[in-house]
């Protein structure tokens, strides 16, 4: 079956309500789905899974779509078995992956998406679609069994990618510096996607969504900017 994956950098851009800027793409992406599953395990800001699910349900309802939190099924496994579309929200990537691991959901979720079920992630939900979560920006507030992620795509993501501010006096490492450090330990390509951007994959058909280029990092090469899907594929 063809993979259907929508990897969104962030659920919210400055000055806009939750998911509103990307909702036209979400509606199109999940067209035909009638049993959508929301995975709220990343719990942004420490909110409960119930609060998070309610926020997602409202945003989707405003667009005429029904979506149900994973805790509203009899079991998490049953939720994955019965759904026909999946949205994993952002928050803390370490907590998200650890909770999936503890519930035995990594393999079932991977199999479900690779069988053709549409999968959308925002931020942390996009991070776990990659090969590992090593390129998240999040603090490791919990420790997963491993950093190995779903492996739905053959690259890692750095959502919320930020360019260095030439006027800043801050002396901490930039995102680019941290990704360079990662490539002393790994060969996995990393795509930096800025807020307001997304990558959509429909099997062999890829699309870059939004106004920003993707910054591509590969081991041993200079990073570069691109709007071209073929550049992304050639970096793998």
Buried (B, 14 or more C-beta within 10 A) or exposed (E): EEBBBBBBBBBBBEEEEBBBBBBEBBEEBBEEBEEBBBBBBBBBEEBEBEBBBBBBBEBBEEBEBEBBBBBEBEEBBEBBEEBBBBBBBBBBBBBBBBBBBBBEBBEBBBEBBBEEBBBBBBBBBBBBBBBBBBBBBBEBEEEBEEBBBBBBBEBBBBBBBEEEEEEEEEEEEBBBEBBBEBBEEBEBBBBBBBBBBBBBBBEEEBEBBBEBBBBBBBBEEEBEEBEBBEBBEEBE
